[in-house]
């Protein structure tokens, strides 16, 4: 690993968790969509229903429960930073606990994407059993 790469990773590691979660939300949805279109021969409307089921905060919270024991120290740290981020408004259809867990997962996905750890993202998506 080059010094420049190490500096970039350190900067990402310390990045504002709301930014990481913002990006991670899109990354997570993209990988879910990719999995759905490559594994299912459904119509778009049906794929969208499946996507919504997997991208909601409840599902993201459950994904964290499935992967918690395989996360390394840095990944768990990033997740916890995201989970503990102050959120001013929690959607009506969820609880603060579930929403915070989902935000932590999105933060982790943002971090993994920016650090170019695509293989790790793909491994997590496999664990989801979509």
N, C-alpha and C positions, 0 to 999 in steps of 0.2 A: 504494500500500500504506500503510495507516495505521500509526501508531506502535504501537498495541496489537497489530496483526497481526504486525508485525516482532518485538515482544517475545515473542509466543507462538511464532513460528517459531524464534527464537533458543533459547527454553527447550526446544523439541522437539529442536533440533539438538544440544543438550548433554545430552539425556536419557540415562539409563542404557540401554546397548545391550541388556541382557537384557530390559528392558521393551519396547523397540522390537521386538525379535525375537519376544517373546511375542505381541504384537499382530499383527506382520507375518505370523506363521505362520497366524493365523486369516484375515487379509485375503487372503493368497495363496491359501489353500484356497477361500475364498468366490469369488474371481474365477475360479479354475479350475472350480469347480462351476457357476458361472453360464455360462461358456463351453460346458461340456459339455451342460447342459440346453437351451441355446438353439441349439446346432449339431447335436446328435445326437438321433435318435429311438429310442434304445436303452432297454431295460428298466433299472430302477433298479440291479439287480445288476451289469449290464454297465457302467453309468455309474460305479458305485463302483469297479470294477476299473480303469477308465480314470483316475479321480480318484487312486487310490492310486499308479498309475504316474507321474503328473505331480507329486504332492505329496511324494514321497520325496526324501531328501537327494541322491541321485544325480542325479535330474532337475533339482532346484534348482541343483545345482552346474553342470550343463550349460547351464541358462538363463543363469547368470551369464556363462559363456564366450561365449554368443551376444550378450549386451547390453553387455559390458564397454566396447566401443569407442564406445558411444553415451551413456554416462553423463557427466554434467557433473561439475565439480570437487566440488561439495557432495555429490552422490549417491555418487561414488566414495569420498569421505571417510567418509560414513556406512557404506557397505558395508565398508570396511576396519576401521572401529571394531568393527562387528559380527563380522567375520571373526576379529579378534584377541581377542575376548572370551574370558576363561578359562572353559573348559567342563570340569566335573569328570568327566563320564562320557560317552563316545562310544558310541552303540549298536553292537552286535556286527556288524550287517550293513553297516557302512560303515567308511571310514578317517577318521582325524582330519582330513586335508586336505579331503576331500569334505564332512564334517560342518561344518567351519569355513566353507567357502564357502557352504553352504546357510544357515547362521546369518547370514552377512553379507547374503545376499539377503533373508532374512526381516526383518532389521533395516532394510534399504532399504525394503521394502514397508510396514513400520510407520511409518517416517518419512514416506513419500509419502502415506500415508493420513491421518496426523495433520496434515500441512500442506495437506490438501485437494487434493492433486495427483492426482486420480482419473484424469484424462486420461492422465497419464504411466503410471499403473498399467495402464490399458487398452492403451496402446501396447506396453508390455512383454509383456503377455499375447498380443497379436497376433504378436509376434516368436517366441513359444514354438511357434507352429504346432501348436496342439492340434487 
